[in-house]
Amino acid sequence: MQDAFFANLINRQRELRAHGFDSEQTDEELVDYAFGLDDKLAVLCESFGVKLVQDVRGRWTVIANDEKGEKW
């Protein structure tokens, strides 16, 4: 059981480093990361000619950036 715990801990540290964190992130680092991710998603959507919007239920939907606003 201890082996699994330490293996999970090592994997978690590896994942954190892969995402640019040296250790457990602070709230401030998480906010900065979320803003950066939002910017990247906006650029990706713009390159595909779509945008992300939330419907009334809070679910994210991709819609075309044309005048019709047709959903994909």
Residue, then its C-alpha position, 0 to 999 in steps of 0.5 A: m500500500q505504501d508503494a502505491f502511495f509513493a508511486n502516486l505522489i511521484n506521478r503527481q509531482r511529474e504531472l505538476r512539472a509537466h504543467g509548469f508547477d514546481s510544487e503544489q500550486t497556490d491559489e494565485e498560480l491556479v488563477d494565472y494558469a486558468f487565465g492563460l488557458d482561457d487565452k489559449l482556448a480563445v486563440l484556438c477557437e478564433s483560428f477555427g472560426v468558432k466561439l465557446v458559449q454557455d447555455v442556460r444550463g451552464r453547459w459549454t457549446v461551440i457555435a460558428n462565428d458566422e452571421k447565422g450562429e449555427k451550432w456545430 
